Amino acid sequence: GSLEEERRLFYVAVTRAKDELYLSYAKYDKIKKVTYQPSRFLIEAGMAQEEA
């Protein structure tokens, strides 16, 4: 359902990049003191590693 649609939209966005593609994510929010994980789609695509 929804997860598959999000995965498809991620794939479409990545494959439409013409010359370069920059993807980023916040690892830590100093104000909220929250640690974030990269998107599961970045991990699945081998573009990020799951943090311990």
Buried (B, 14 or more C-beta within 10 A) or exposed (E): EEEEEEBEEBEEEBEEEEEEEEBEEEEEEEEEEEEEEBBBBBBEBEEBEEEE
